Amino acid sequence: DATSAHEVGGVHRMDREQLAFAASEGRCLVTGNVRHFVQLARHAINEGRPHAGIVLCPARVHRGDIGRTAAALAEIAKRHPDGLGPYDVLYL
C-alpha cells in the first residue's frame, strides 16, 4: 500500500524527519527531492541509520506523467516483493 505525507500529517516535517518516519513505519520513501535525499542517504550510511529504502523520481524524467510514474513504482514493487534493503536508493 501507499500513503502520503499529507495523509499522515507530515507535510511540514523536515526531510530528515520524513525519512525517519518512513523508516519507523517500514516504508520506502518516494520523492522528487533528489538532491536532498541523496545527501540524506549518504548520511544514513555514514551514521549507521538504516531506512526502508528511497526511490528518487526526478521531475525531468517523468514530467508530471503520473501514469508512467505509477507504472515504474509498480515495477519496483514487483521486483522487490519484500521491500527495499535498509540502505537502498533507486532512481525511477
Secondary structure, 3 states (H helix, E strand, C coil): CCCCCCCCCCCCCCHHHHHHHHHHCCCCEEECCHHHHHHHHHHHHHHCCCCCCEEECCHHHHCCCHHHHHHHHHHHHHHCCCCCCCCCEEEC
